[in-house]
């Protein structure tokens, strides 16, 4: 996948999930024309504890996002 499309998807993810901002995605090829981007970062709870935050994004070949899931 082209770097410009990866940067475009990452920008959308970072706007929606600031906890993973600055993380580079792990990219896996799921099927023909479909990729899985996995972002891992750390968030903070209301009482100050740190939790791991994982965002999984299914991206089509053209760079459009078809699905986003997040752990909390």
N, C-alpha and C positions, 0 to 999 in steps of 0.2 A: 504494500500500500504506500502511496506517495506521502512524503513528509508534510506537504501542505494540507492534506486531508486529515492526517493524524493531529496536526496543530489545530485545525478547525474543530474537530470533535473534542479535543482536550479543552479548548476554550469554552465550549458549551458546558462540559462537565464541571469545570472549575467555577463557572458562574453559579451553577445549581448546587454544587457541593464544595464549599470553600475549604473544608477539612483536608481535601486531597490536592489542593493547589500546589503546583510545583512538582508533583510526582510524575514520573514518566510511566506510561502504561506498559504492562506486559501484554503483548499481542499474540493471540493464538488464532490460527485458521480453523474456523468451525466447519464450513462446507464451501461449496463453490460460490464465490462472490459474497461470503459473509465472514466477518471477523469478530472475535471477542476481545475487548479491551478490559483489563483489570487494573484498577487504580487502588492503591493502599495508602492510607494516611492515618493520622491520629486526631481524635477530637477530645473535647473536655466536657465532662458532665457538669451539672449545676453545682454539685458539691466539690468540684475541683479535681476529680479523678480523671485519669486519661483512659480513653477507650480506643480500640482499633476500629477504623472505618474502612470498609471495602465497598467499592462501586464497580459493578460489572455492566458493561455497555456492549450491546450487539450492534455492529455497524455493517451496513451494506457496502459493496464495492465502490459505489459512487460517493461515499462519505456521509450518507444520511444515517441517522440513528433510528433503529427500529424498536429498541427496548433498553430501558435502564432499570437496574435493580440495585438496592443499597442495603447494607447491614447497619444495624444500630444496636 
